[in-house]
Amino acid sequence: MDVRQLSFRLLQVFVHVARTRNISATARMLHLTQPTVSMQLKKLRDAVGEPLFHYHDGEMVLTDVGSELQLAARDVLGRFDDFDLFLGRLRGGSAGHINIGIVTTAKYVLPRILGPFYRQFPKITVTLSIGNRAHIMDRFARQDDDLYVFSHPPTGTTVQANRILKNPLQIIAPLDHWAAGRAGLAFSEIRDERFLIREPGSATRMMFDAWLTGHGVELTDTMQIESNEAIRLSTASGLGLALISAHTLQEGRDEVKVLPVEGFPLESNWYLVSRKDRRLPHAAMQLIEFIADNLADCVDPALVAPDIAKLAGHYTADAGAPG
């Protein structure tokens, strides 16, 4: 490869196309014309000497060479972003931008962290992308974000995942449900009730399915709803019982009753996740260090992971850099 043919602009265009898989979208984002973006990609392909994309079912997909170039390009651009931040800090304080992908239940907690963080670092901006686990898993695979919050994180050698918060899952019922006043309850007594459940792939659904399978229980009446808010409201309205995060329950105004079912709440956790093969920007490291030092002041201390103080030690701004 003739590196003399490369430029920052070429790498920027490539990284945007690699993320969006769409030339038109990249052109709009970078205020370029589509022919200009296509020409830049061709110039980069010629410099590398290998195809960077191929088409599958009409969608642009990175080749193996393209995937490696994406890592290298992000590392190069990220280092100069950090240099720019270094200059900014010299001229008046921390600055930068963080992209964070979070599962839907975490949207009730992360703002409590980001508010105090912003007051301490007002020049650091954050873009939040919120979706169900499958959506955030896709973003993780595409390396769309710097950090992620999962309750059931991905696995593999490229994954850095550390528990930050407890996320107990409780069974709730309408206030007028026959079991609402009970002091103790076996699951067998409510197994034939209608349960409002999340979609397959949801971490809450995965936890519930695992518990049911482990106890040899099969629900006889279920209704799938792809929204925690809708499940909470539907339960309050008498549509059925549900398993829901305690954090989701705290944020709602709908009146429901937590049932004292034996074996519940299910113990779940939220994890802060990054990719080991992608270098973290300085701003993301600032947020990680803030969480390690201040999480107990932002949320209920009883829900904070006991080893939170060691969080920052698991991450490094040199992740993904050659060793």
Disulfide bonds with the S-S distance in Angstrom:
none
